[in-house]
């Protein structure tokens, strides 16, 4: 058995189990070996009950206080007990386990391990694991148990068992790193590292093993970018773009002047579009820095020269909003162009009519979602595609666009402030422009960092804002990466908040388990002020522009990276009203205070990103994925910035010495690179 063997050839895996594995992307033994845990259960020392914190998984030891009760109906019985130690008492509940009343009612100390949530009556440990008697926990203490992403019918134990078998029996391992690189950076040998990724004995082992595979991931990524850039760097511009007086008249008619940074970036874009080669440019700008008007100017330049431009948004709600804004500006400023909206939810007739107008050139600006690059869309003369970092095109999308005519100019808009040293690596195929100046008419957001004792005052403040006609966001923490827990948390919180706010305030909720259409409907209702307070997970990070929203409260702020908190804060401060951001934290550590203090005193995204980079430490590796930038399986561009730079240096050296990767030591690396470019669709290339 080797890594290319089908998983069904493994002992104990039949057709049914193989089908379940295929649902999570595992069809070969190699897929299984590289299916790393999403997190680890770390069995640490029990903590005093007085020190348990909201949202955390912890272990407590104590005695049952009072009677164990079973309530609810036959379909959902809830077992409740109170665990007491010398420091306090904690409420504990289990679902559908009424027999525990007998099992745990015998007395003696017991140890419980589970997640602590805030309910109406305070902190509650929900459905914990039971170690009875308490001494049983000692057997697991200090160990690390892998936790895998699963699908219905596939258990964590089944994955563990299969991984152990694969690691024991698979030969011909896919070790893609040349020995020289492994030695240069002092990486664990492949055999050891892959075992320690799945079954580390401690954090130090895991951290060392992870470094190797993060390096591999970044190396393949940077190699693919550079090879693609080499191939397309000198693509000739086939679109003649002359300066148009309508653009100058539009800029003069605007009720505000472009900032110096906006003017500089617009000049760079115009120069690219009029230059000898096709534009591939990234515009980085903090939330509210005025990137949209720059994108509009580029679309105008293309349209007024007789070409078409396309603007691709990540959601239908945003696409509609862009369409309304752009159509409004075309009409208000008397610009002789027409815009078209194209989204997946349109009827077949609406799409057909839109396709006809696009194909005959009746419309100059096409705005939509991924529907813009489907086969049925035929452009008359597409010269410009404006997209955002959520929609960076892969190889297949490039080919799809090129197949519709000449290769268009590409403009990527990013609201994620990344330090320039990292941006040059991550967006290696793009020229980079930065809008680092905020419009003068923007009111800075007022920030405050508070503990959970401030929650009641925060609710009263939000209520007053709603009474004044404003709207609010509440962000609940993403607990690990479990969608089920995440959704449950949000639903529970929105229920509590709805009770607190009363019937006059409509509270809505948004989470990752919803279908895209449901999310769009909720955001649409919030945009129309049919919902006054939106309780959400971080899925709202990229959302509709709601100028009327003036308050965002972020629960358990210590659980997020600074860059992500800054992105979330950018949901408010978009209108003419004073806006506020409340960072709520249950942590009293000096480290948390230092991190959140940076946000409390600065609204500058680039400064915050740099501080985020400085403050990140190995301890964060066991929390949620922080940056949300790029779709890496293991790597985090902030957390692993040192490894990213090492991988970029190594990629440069390899391509200088052997541009075609022909040397025998690069054979497996070259194969991995080809798989990445073709199979993975190169999610972050354009």
C-alpha positions as CSV (number, residue, x, y, z in Angstrom):
1,X,0.0,0.0,0.0
2,X,1.3,3.4,-0.9
3,X,0.0,7.0,-0.8
4,X,-1.6,6.6,-4.3
5,X,-3.6,3.6,-3.2
6,X,-7.4,4.0,-3.0
7,X,-8.7,4.2,0.5
8,X,-11.0,1.3,-0.1
9,X,-8.0,-0.9,-0.3
10,X,-7.3,-0.3,3.4
11,X,-8.3,-2.9,6.0
12,X,-11.7,-2.3,7.6
13,X,-12.8,0.3,5.0
14,X,-15.7,-0.9,2.9
15,X,-17.7,1.0,0.2
16,X,-19.9,2.8,2.8
17,X,-17.0,4.1,4.8
18,X,-15.1,5.0,1.7
19,X,-18.1,7.0,0.5
20,X,-18.1,8.9,3.8
21,X,-14.4,9.7,3.5
22,X,-14.9,10.9,0.0
23,X,-17.4,13.5,1.3
24,X,-14.5,15.2,3.2
25,X,-12.2,15.0,0.2
26,X,-10.4,11.7,1.1
27,X,-10.1,9.1,-1.7
28,X,-6.5,8.0,-1.5
29,X,-4.2,6.9,1.4
30,X,-2.2,10.1,0.7
31,X,-5.3,12.2,1.1
32,X,-5.8,10.6,4.5
33,X,-2.3,11.1,5.6
34,X,-2.5,14.8,4.7
35,X,-5.9,15.2,6.3
36,X,-4.5,17.0,9.4
37,X,-6.6,17.6,12.6
38,X,-8.5,20.8,12.7
39,X,-7.6,21.2,16.4
40,X,-6.6,19.1,19.4
41,X,-8.2,18.2,22.7
42,X,-5.5,19.3,25.2
43,X,-6.1,17.7,28.6
44,X,-4.6,20.2,31.0
45,X,-4.8,20.6,34.8
46,X,-8.3,21.2,36.2
47,X,-9.0,24.8,37.1
48,X,-10.8,26.2,40.2
49,X,-14.5,26.8,39.4
50,X,-14.1,30.5,40.1
51,X,-11.7,30.8,37.2
52,X,-13.7,29.2,34.4
53,X,-14.3,31.6,31.6
54,X,-17.1,32.0,29.1
55,X,-16.5,30.3,25.7
56,X,-13.6,28.2,26.8
57,X,-13.2,24.4,27.2
58,X,-11.9,23.7,30.7
59,X,-11.7,20.9,33.2
60,X,-13.1,21.2,36.8
61,X,-13.1,18.8,39.7
62,X,-15.6,18.9,42.6
63,X,-18.4,17.3,44.4
64,X,-22.1,17.2,43.4
65,X,-24.0,19.9,45.4
66,X,-27.7,19.2,46.1
67,X,-29.9,16.9,44.0
68,X,-29.4,16.0,40.4
69,X,-32.5,16.9,38.4
70,X,-33.9,15.6,35.1
71,X,-36.4,17.9,33.3
72,X,-37.9,18.3,29.8
73,X,-40.0,15.9,27.8
74,X,-39.2,12.4,26.4
75,X,-37.7,13.9,23.2
76,X,-35.3,16.2,25.0
77,X,-34.5,15.4,28.6
78,X,-32.1,17.7,30.3
79,X,-30.0,16.5,33.3
80,X,-28.8,19.3,35.6
81,X,-26.3,19.2,38.5
82,X,-24.3,21.7,40.4
83,X,-20.6,21.0,40.9
84,X,-19.0,22.6,43.9
85,X,-15.3,23.1,44.9
86,X,-13.7,25.4,47.5
87,X,-13.9,28.4,45.1
88,X,-17.5,28.3,43.9
89,X,-20.4,26.4,42.2
90,X,-21.0,25.7,38.5
91,X,-24.2,24.6,36.8
92,X,-23.7,21.6,34.5
93,X,-26.2,20.2,31.9
94,X,-26.4,17.1,29.7
95,X,-29.0,16.4,26.9
96,X,-30.7,13.0,26.6
97,X,-28.7,11.4,29.4
98,X,-31.2,10.9,32.3
99,X,-29.3,7.8,33.6
100,X,-26.6,10.2,34.9
101,X,-28.9,10.9,37.9
102,X,-28.2,7.4,39.1
103,X,-24.6,7.1,38.0
104,X,-23.4,10.4,39.4
105,X,-25.6,10.5,42.5
106,X,-23.4,8.1,44.5
107,X,-21.2,10.8,45.9
108,X,-17.4,11.3,45.7
109,X,-15.4,13.7,43.6
110,X,-15.7,13.8,39.8
111,X,-13.9,15.6,37.1
112,X,-15.8,17.2,34.2
113,X,-14.4,18.6,30.9
114,X,-16.5,20.7,28.6
115,X,-17.3,24.1,27.1
116,X,-18.6,26.9,29.3
117,X,-21.3,29.1,27.9
118,X,-23.2,32.1,29.2
119,X,-27.0,31.4,29.6
120,X,-29.8,33.5,31.1
121,X,-28.9,32.3,34.6
122,X,-25.1,32.7,34.3
123,X,-22.2,30.4,33.3
124,X,-23.1,26.8,32.4
125,X,-20.9,23.9,31.4
126,X,-22.7,22.1,28.6
127,X,-22.6,18.4,27.9
128,X,-19.1,17.7,29.3
129,X,-17.1,14.5,29.3
130,X,-17.3,12.7,32.7
131,X,-14.3,11.2,34.6
132,X,-15.7,9.3,37.6
133,X,-14.0,8.8,39.9
134,X,-11.9,11.9,39.4
135,X,-8.7,9.9,39.4
136,X,-9.6,8.6,35.9
137,X,-8.7,12.0,34.4
138,X,-5.0,11.5,35.4
139,X,-4.7,8.9,32.7
140,X,-5.4,11.5,30.0
141,X,-3.8,14.6,31.6
142,X,-1.1,16.4,29.5
143,X,-2.0,14.4,26.4
144,X,-3.3,15.7,23.0
145,X,-6.1,14.1,21.1
146,X,-6.6,14.9,17.4
147,X,-10.0,16.3,16.4
148,X,-10.8,16.0,12.7
149,X,-13.4,17.7,10.5
150,X,-16.2,15.1,10.1
151,X,-19.4,14.5,8.1
152,X,-22.6,12.7,9.3
153,X,-21.8,9.0,9.8
154,X,-18.0,9.5,10.1
155,X,-16.7,9.5,13.6
156,X,-13.5,11.0,15.0
157,X,-12.4,7.5,16.2
158,X,-12.9,6.0,12.7
159,X,-10.6,8.7,11.3
160,X,-8.0,8.2,14.0
161,X,-8.0,4.4,13.4
162,X,-7.6,4.8,9.7
163,X,-4.8,7.4,10.0
164,X,-2.9,5.1,12.3
165,X,-3.1,2.3,9.8
166,X,-2.1,4.5,6.9
167,X,0.9,5.9,8.8
168,X,2.0,2.4,9.7
169,X,1.6,0.7,6.3
170,X,2.0,3.3,3.5
171,X,5.3,3.4,1.7
172,X,6.5,5.8,-1.0
173,X,5.7,8.9,1.0
174,X,5.1,12.2,-0.7
175,X,8.0,14.0,0.9
176,X,8.2,17.0,-1.5
177,X,11.0,18.9,0.3
178,X,14.6,18.5,-1.1
179,X,16.9,17.3,1.7
180,X,19.0,20.5,1.3
181,X,16.0,22.7,2.3
182,X,15.0,20.4,5.2
183,X,18.5,20.6,6.6
184,X,18.8,24.4,6.0
185,X,15.7,25.2,8.1
186,X,16.2,22.3,10.6
187,X,12.9,20.7,9.9
188,X,11.9,17.3,11.4
189,X,12.3,14.4,9.1
190,X,9.1,13.8,7.0
191,X,8.2,10.5,8.7
192,X,8.4,12.0,12.1
193,X,6.7,15.2,11.3
194,X,3.7,13.6,9.7
195,X,3.2,11.3,12.7
196,X,3.5,14.3,15.1
197,X,1.0,16.3,13.1
198,X,-1.6,13.7,13.8
199,X,-0.5,12.4,17.2
200,X,1.7,14.9,19.0
201,X,2.6,14.2,22.6
202,X,2.9,17.9,23.5
203,X,2.6,21.4,22.0
204,X,6.3,21.6,21.3
205,X,6.2,18.5,19.1
206,X,3.2,19.7,17.3
207,X,4.7,23.1,16.7
208,X,7.9,21.7,15.2
209,X,6.0,19.3,12.9
210,X,3.6,22.0,11.8
211,X,6.5,24.3,10.8
212,X,7.6,21.8,8.2
213,X,4.2,21.5,6.5
214,X,3.4,25.2,6.7
215,X,6.7,25.8,4.9
216,X,5.7,23.3,2.3
217,X,2.4,24.9,1.8
218,X,3.9,28.4,1.4
219,X,6.7,27.2,-0.8
220,X,4.3,25.6,-3.3
221,X,2.1,28.7,-3.2
222,X,4.9,31.2,-3.8
223,X,6.5,29.0,-6.5
224,X,3.1,28.8,-8.4
225,X,2.7,32.6,-8.2
226,X,6.1,33.3,-9.6
227,X,5.9,30.8,-12.4
228,X,2.5,32.2,-13.4
229,X,3.9,35.7,-13.3
230,X,6.8,34.7,-15.4
231,X,4.4,33.2,-18.0
232,X,2.1,36.2,-18.1
233,X,4.3,39.1,-17.1
234,X,4.6,40.6,-20.6
235,X,1.1,40.0,-21.9
236,X,0.5,42.9,-24.4
237,X,-2.3,45.3,-23.8
238,X,-4.7,45.2,-26.7
239,X,-7.1,47.9,-25.5
240,X,-6.5,51.5,-26.6
241,X,-7.4,53.8,-23.6
242,X,-7.4,57.5,-24.2
243,X,-8.0,60.1,-21.5
244,X,-11.7,61.1,-21.4
245,X,-13.0,64.6,-20.5
246,X,-16.1,63.1,-18.9
247,X,-13.9,61.7,-16.1
248,X,-12.4,65.1,-15.2
249,X,-15.9,66.6,-15.2
250,X,-17.2,63.8,-12.9
251,X,-14.3,64.4,-10.5
252,X,-14.9,68.2,-10.5
253,X,-18.7,67.6,-9.8
254,X,-18.1,65.3,-6.8
255,X,-19.1,66.9,-3.5
256,X,-15.6,66.1,-2.2
257,X,-12.1,66.0,-3.5
258,X,-10.1,62.8,-3.8
259,X,-7.4,62.4,-1.2
260,X,-3.8,62.6,-2.2
261,X,-3.5,58.8,-1.9
262,X,-6.6,58.2,-4.1
263,X,-5.2,60.6,-6.7
264,X,-1.9,58.8,-6.7
265,X,-3.5,55.3,-7.1
266,X,-5.9,56.5,-9.8
267,X,-2.9,57.8,-11.7
268,X,-1.1,54.4,-11.4
269,X,-4.2,52.5,-12.6
270,X,-4.8,54.9,-15.6
271,X,-1.1,54.6,-16.5
272,X,-1.4,50.7,-16.4
273,X,-4.6,50.7,-18.6
274,X,-2.9,53.0,-21.1
275,X,0.4,51.2,-21.0
276,X,2.0,48.5,-23.2
277,X,1.1,45.5,-21.0
278,X,-2.0,44.2,-19.4
279,X,-2.6,45.6,-15.9
280,X,-2.5,43.2,-12.9
281,X,-2.8,45.5,-9.8
282,X,-3.8,45.2,-6.2
283,X,-5.3,48.2,-4.5
284,X,-4.9,47.9,-0.7
285,X,-7.0,50.4,1.3
286,X,-8.3,50.4,4.8
287,X,-12.0,50.2,5.4
288,X,-13.5,53.5,4.4
289,X,-10.5,54.8,2.5
290,X,-12.4,55.2,-0.7
291,X,-11.5,52.2,-2.9
292,X,-14.9,52.0,-4.5
293,X,-14.7,55.4,-6.3
294,X,-11.2,54.4,-7.7
295,X,-12.8,51.2,-9.1
296,X,-15.6,53.2,-10.6
297,X,-13.1,55.5,-12.3
298,X,-11.3,52.5,-13.9
299,X,-14.7,51.1,-15.1
300,X,-15.5,54.6,-16.5
301,X,-12.2,54.7,-18.4
302,X,-12.9,51.4,-20.0
303,X,-16.6,52.2,-20.8
304,X,-16.0,55.7,-22.2
305,X,-13.4,54.2,-24.5
306,X,-16.0,51.8,-26.0
307,X,-15.0,48.7,-23.9
308,X,-16.8,46.8,-21.2
309,X,-15.8,46.5,-17.5
310,X,-17.0,43.9,-15.0
311,X,-17.2,44.3,-11.2
312,X,-17.4,41.0,-9.3
313,X,-18.7,41.0,-5.7
314,X,-18.6,38.1,-3.1
315,X,-22.4,38.1,-2.4
316,X,-25.6,39.0,-4.3
317,X,-26.4,41.6,-1.6
318,X,-23.2,43.4,-2.2
319,X,-23.5,43.0,-6.0
320,X,-27.0,44.7,-5.9
321,X,-25.6,47.4,-3.7
322,X,-22.8,48.2,-6.1
323,X,-25.2,48.1,-9.0
324,X,-27.5,50.6,-7.3
325,X,-24.6,52.9,-6.4
326,X,-23.0,52.8,-9.8
327,X,-26.3,53.2,-11.7
328,X,-27.1,56.2,-9.4
329,X,-23.8,57.9,-10.2
330,X,-24.1,57.3,-13.9
331,X,-27.5,58.9,-13.8
332,X,-26.7,61.8,-11.4
333,X,-23.6,62.9,-13.2
334,X,-24.9,62.5,-16.7
335,X,-22.4,59.8,-17.7
336,X,-23.4,58.2,-21.1
337,X,-23.0,54.5,-19.9
338,X,-25.3,51.8,-18.8
339,X,-24.8,49.2,-16.0
340,X,-26.2,45.7,-15.9
341,X,-26.7,43.4,-12.9
342,X,-26.1,39.6,-13.2
343,X,-26.6,37.2,-10.3
344,X,-27.3,33.6,-9.8
345,X,-30.8,34.1,-8.3
346,X,-32.2,35.9,-11.4
347,X,-34.8,34.1,-13.4
348,X,-33.8,32.3,-16.6
349,X,-35.6,35.1,-18.6
350,X,-33.9,37.9,-16.7
351,X,-30.5,36.2,-17.3
352,X,-31.2,35.6,-21.0
353,X,-32.1,39.3,-21.5
354,X,-29.0,40.4,-19.6
355,X,-26.8,38.1,-21.7
356,X,-28.2,39.7,-24.9
357,X,-27.5,43.2,-23.7
358,X,-24.0,42.2,-22.6
359,X,-23.2,40.4,-25.9
360,X,-24.4,43.3,-28.2
361,X,-22.5,45.9,-26.2
362,X,-25.6,47.7,-25.0
363,X,-24.2,47.8,-21.5
364,X,-20.7,49.0,-20.6
365,X,-20.5,48.0,-16.9
366,X,-21.5,44.6,-15.7
367,X,-21.9,44.0,-12.0
368,X,-22.5,40.6,-10.4
369,X,-21.2,37.5,-8.5
370,X,-19.4,34.5,-10.0
371,X,-22.2,34.4,-12.6
372,X,-20.1,37.0,-14.5
373,X,-17.7,34.3,-15.7
374,X,-20.1,31.5,-16.6
375,X,-20.0,30.0,-20.0
376,X,-23.3,31.6,-21.2
377,X,-21.9,35.1,-20.6
378,X,-20.4,36.4,-23.8
379,X,-18.9,39.9,-23.7
380,X,-18.6,42.1,-26.7
381,X,-15.2,43.5,-25.7
382,X,-14.3,43.0,-22.0
383,X,-11.3,45.1,-21.1
384,X,-11.4,45.3,-17.3
385,X,-12.3,43.0,-14.4
386,X,-12.5,44.5,-10.9
387,X,-12.7,41.9,-8.2
388,X,-11.9,41.6,-4.5
389,X,-9.6,39.4,-2.5
390,X,-12.5,36.9,-1.9
391,X,-12.6,36.4,-5.6
392,X,-9.0,36.2,-6.7
393,X,-9.2,34.2,-10.0
394,X,-7.6,30.8,-10.4
395,X,-6.1,29.4,-13.6
396,X,-9.5,28.1,-14.9
397,X,-11.1,31.5,-14.4
398,X,-8.3,33.2,-16.2
399,X,-8.7,30.8,-19.1
400,X,-12.5,31.4,-19.1
401,X,-12.0,35.1,-19.3
402,X,-9.3,34.8,-22.0
403,X,-11.6,32.6,-24.0
404,X,-14.2,35.4,-24.1
405,X,-11.7,37.6,-26.0
406,X,-8.4,39.4,-25.3
407,X,-7.0,39.1,-21.8
408,X,-8.6,41.9,-19.8
409,X,-6.9,44.2,-17.2
410,X,-7.3,42.9,-13.7
411,X,-7.8,45.2,-10.6
412,X,-8.1,43.5,-7.2
413,X,-9.5,45.6,-4.3
414,X,-8.5,44.6,-0.8
415,X,-9.8,46.0,2.5
416,X,-7.4,43.8,4.5
417,X,-4.4,45.8,5.5
418,X,-1.3,43.6,5.2
419,X,2.2,44.9,6.0
420,X,3.9,45.5,2.6
421,X,6.6,42.9,3.2
422,X,3.9,40.2,3.4
423,X,1.8,41.7,0.6
424,X,4.7,41.5,-1.9
425,X,4.9,37.8,-1.2
426,X,1.2,37.0,-1.1
427,X,0.3,39.0,-4.1
428,X,3.6,38.3,-5.9
429,X,1.8,38.4,-9.3
430,X,0.4,41.8,-8.8
431,X,1.7,45.4,-8.7
432,X,0.6,46.9,-5.4
433,X,-1.0,50.3,-4.7
434,X,-1.9,51.5,-1.3
435,X,-4.6,54.1,-0.3
436,X,-3.2,55.0,3.1
437,X,-5.1,58.2,3.7
438,X,-8.7,58.5,5.0
439,X,-11.2,61.0,3.6
440,X,-11.4,64.2,5.7
441,X,-15.2,64.0,6.2
442,X,-15.0,60.6,8.0
443,X,-15.7,60.7,11.8
444,X,-13.2,58.4,13.5
445,X,-14.9,55.4,15.3
446,X,-14.9,55.8,19.1
447,X,-13.5,52.6,20.8
448,X,-13.7,51.1,24.3
449,X,-12.4,47.9,25.8
450,X,-14.6,46.6,28.7
451,X,-15.1,43.5,30.7
452,X,-18.3,41.5,30.8
453,X,-19.6,43.5,33.8
454,X,-20.2,46.4,31.3
455,X,-22.7,44.3,29.2
456,X,-25.9,45.7,30.8
457,X,-24.6,49.3,30.1
458,X,-23.7,48.3,26.5
459,X,-27.3,46.9,26.0
460,X,-28.8,50.2,27.3
461,X,-26.5,52.2,25.0
462,X,-27.5,50.1,22.0
463,X,-31.2,50.6,22.9
464,X,-30.7,54.4,22.9
465,X,-29.0,54.3,19.5
466,X,-31.9,52.2,18.1
467,X,-34.4,54.7,19.6
468,X,-32.5,57.4,17.6
469,X,-33.1,55.4,14.4
470,X,-29.6,53.8,14.3
471,X,-28.7,50.1,14.1
472,X,-26.2,47.8,15.8
473,X,-24.1,44.6,15.3
474,X,-23.2,42.1,18.0
475,X,-20.4,39.7,17.0
476,X,-20.2,36.4,18.9
477,X,-16.9,34.5,19.1
478,X,-16.2,31.8,16.6
479,X,-15.6,28.9,18.9
480,X,-12.9,26.8,17.4
481,X,-14.1,26.0,13.9
482,X,-17.2,24.1,14.7
483,X,-20.1,25.4,12.7
484,X,-22.6,23.7,15.0
485,X,-21.3,25.3,18.1
486,X,-21.0,28.6,16.4
487,X,-24.6,28.6,15.2
488,X,-25.9,27.5,18.5
489,X,-24.0,30.2,20.3
490,X,-25.5,32.9,18.0
491,X,-29.0,31.6,18.2
492,X,-28.9,31.5,22.0
493,X,-27.4,35.0,22.3
494,X,-29.9,36.6,19.9
495,X,-32.8,35.0,22.0
496,X,-31.4,36.5,25.2
497,X,-30.8,39.9,23.5
498,X,-34.3,39.9,22.0
499,X,-35.8,39.5,25.6
500,X,-33.6,42.3,26.9
501,X,-34.5,44.7,24.1
502,X,-38.2,44.1,24.1
503,X,-40.8,43.8,21.3
504,X,-40.0,47.2,19.7
505,X,-36.5,46.1,18.7
506,X,-36.2,43.5,16.0
507,X,-33.1,41.3,16.6
508,X,-31.8,39.1,13.8
509,X,-29.0,36.5,13.6
510,X,-26.5,35.4,11.1
511,X,-24.2,32.4,11.1
512,X,-22.1,30.0,9.0
513,X,-24.6,27.2,8.8
514,X,-27.1,29.3,6.9
515,X,-27.4,28.9,3.1
516,X,-26.1,31.9,1.1
517,X,-29.7,32.9,0.2
518,X,-30.7,33.0,3.9
519,X,-27.6,35.1,4.7
520,X,-28.4,37.5,1.8
521,X,-32.0,37.8,3.0
522,X,-30.9,38.7,6.6
523,X,-28.4,41.2,5.4
524,X,-30.9,42.7,3.0
525,X,-33.4,43.1,5.8
526,X,-30.7,44.7,8.0
527,X,-29.8,47.0,5.2
528,X,-33.4,48.2,5.0
529,X,-33.6,48.7,8.8
530,X,-36.2,45.9,9.1
531,X,-33.7,44.4,11.6
532,X,-32.3,46.8,14.2
533,X,-29.7,44.6,15.9
534,X,-27.9,41.9,14.1
535,X,-26.2,39.1,16.1
536,X,-23.6,37.4,14.0
537,X,-20.5,35.3,13.8
538,X,-17.6,36.6,11.7
539,X,-19.5,35.8,8.5
540,X,-20.5,39.5,8.6
541,X,-16.9,40.5,8.1
542,X,-17.6,40.9,4.4
543,X,-21.1,42.2,4.2
544,X,-23.4,44.9,3.0
545,X,-22.5,48.5,3.5
546,X,-25.0,49.8,6.2
547,X,-24.3,53.5,6.8
548,X,-27.0,53.6,9.4
549,X,-25.2,51.1,11.7
550,X,-23.4,53.0,14.4
551,X,-22.5,50.4,17.1
552,X,-20.6,47.1,16.9
553,X,-20.0,45.1,20.1
554,X,-17.6,42.2,19.8
555,X,-18.0,39.5,22.5
556,X,-14.8,37.7,23.6
557,X,-12.7,40.0,21.7
558,X,-9.6,38.3,23.0
559,X,-10.4,35.3,20.8
560,X,-9.7,37.1,17.5
561,X,-6.6,38.5,15.9
562,X,-6.2,42.2,15.8
563,X,-6.4,42.4,12.0
564,X,-9.7,40.5,12.1
565,X,-11.1,42.7,14.9
566,X,-10.2,45.8,12.8
567,X,-12.0,44.3,9.8
568,X,-15.1,43.7,12.0
569,X,-14.9,47.2,13.4
570,X,-15.1,48.4,9.8
571,X,-18.8,47.4,9.6
572,X,-19.6,50.7,11.3
573,X,-18.4,54.3,10.7
574,X,-19.7,54.2,7.1
575,X,-22.2,57.0,7.4
576,X,-22.5,60.6,8.7
577,X,-23.3,59.5,12.3
578,X,-20.7,59.0,15.1
579,X,-20.0,55.3,15.4
580,X,-18.8,53.2,18.3
581,X,-16.9,49.9,18.8
582,X,-17.2,48.0,22.1
583,X,-14.6,45.3,22.6
584,X,-16.0,43.0,25.3
585,X,-13.5,40.7,26.9
586,X,-13.7,38.1,29.7
587,X,-9.9,37.8,29.9
588,X,-7.9,39.7,32.6
589,X,-4.4,38.8,31.3
590,X,-1.8,41.6,30.6
591,X,-1.3,40.1,27.1
592,X,-5.0,40.6,26.2
593,X,-4.9,44.1,27.7
594,X,-1.9,45.0,25.6
595,X,-3.4,43.7,22.3
596,X,-6.8,45.3,22.7
597,X,-5.3,48.5,23.9
598,X,-3.8,48.9,20.4
599,X,-7.3,48.8,18.9
600,X,-8.6,51.1,21.6
601,X,-6.2,53.8,20.6
602,X,-5.8,53.4,16.8
603,X,-8.1,53.1,13.8
604,X,-5.1,52.7,11.4
605,X,-5.4,49.3,9.8
606,X,-1.8,49.2,8.5
607,X,-0.4,50.1,12.0
608,X,-2.7,47.4,13.6
609,X,-1.6,44.8,11.1
610,X,2.0,45.5,11.9
611,X,1.3,45.2,15.6
612,X,-0.6,42.0,15.1
613,X,2.4,40.6,13.4
614,X,4.7,41.7,16.3
615,X,2.4,40.3,19.0
616,X,1.5,36.9,17.6
617,X,3.0,34.0,19.4
618,X,2.9,30.2,19.3
619,X,0.1,30.1,21.8
620,X,-2.4,31.3,19.2
621,X,-1.8,28.2,17.1
622,X,-4.4,26.3,19.1
623,X,-7.1,28.9,18.8
624,X,-9.3,29.9,15.8
625,X,-7.7,30.7,12.5
626,X,-6.9,34.3,12.8
627,X,-6.2,36.2,9.7
628,X,-8.8,35.0,7.2
629,X,-6.5,35.9,4.4
630,X,-6.0,33.3,1.7
631,X,-7.3,29.8,1.9
632,X,-4.3,28.0,3.3
633,X,-5.0,24.6,5.0
634,X,-2.4,25.1,7.8
635,X,-0.6,28.4,7.4
636,X,-1.7,31.8,8.7
637,X,0.0,34.7,7.1
638,X,0.3,36.7,10.3
639,X,1.0,33.9,12.6
640,X,3.5,32.3,10.3
641,X,5.0,35.4,8.7
642,X,8.6,34.3,9.4
643,X,8.0,30.9,7.7
644,X,6.2,32.7,4.8
645,X,9.3,34.9,4.2
646,X,11.6,31.8,4.4
647,X,9.5,30.0,1.9
648,X,9.5,33.0,-0.5
649,X,13.3,33.2,-0.2
650,X,13.6,29.5,-0.9
651,X,11.2,29.8,-3.9
652,X,13.3,32.6,-5.4
653,X,16.5,30.6,-4.9
654,X,15.1,27.4,-6.5
655,X,13.8,29.3,-9.6
656,X,17.1,31.1,-10.1
657,X,19.0,27.8,-9.9
658,X,16.5,25.6,-11.8
659,X,13.6,27.5,-13.4
660,X,12.0,24.4,-14.8
661,X,12.6,22.2,-11.6
662,X,14.3,19.5,-13.7
663,X,16.8,18.4,-11.1
664,X,16.0,15.0,-9.5
665,X,15.8,16.5,-6.0
666,X,12.9,18.7,-7.2
667,X,10.8,15.9,-8.9
668,X,8.2,15.5,-6.1
669,X,8.1,19.3,-5.5
670,X,7.4,19.8,-9.2
671,X,4.6,17.2,-9.1
672,X,3.1,19.0,-6.1
673,X,3.3,22.3,-7.9
674,X,1.5,21.0,-10.9
675,X,-1.2,19.5,-8.7
676,X,-1.6,22.8,-6.9
677,X,-1.9,24.8,-10.1
678,X,-4.4,22.5,-11.8
679,X,-6.3,20.7,-9.1
680,X,-6.6,23.5,-6.5
681,X,-7.5,26.1,-9.1
682,X,-4.8,28.4,-7.7
683,X,-7.3,30.2,-5.5
684,X,-5.0,33.1,-4.9
685,X,-3.3,34.1,-8.1
686,X,-5.1,37.1,-9.6
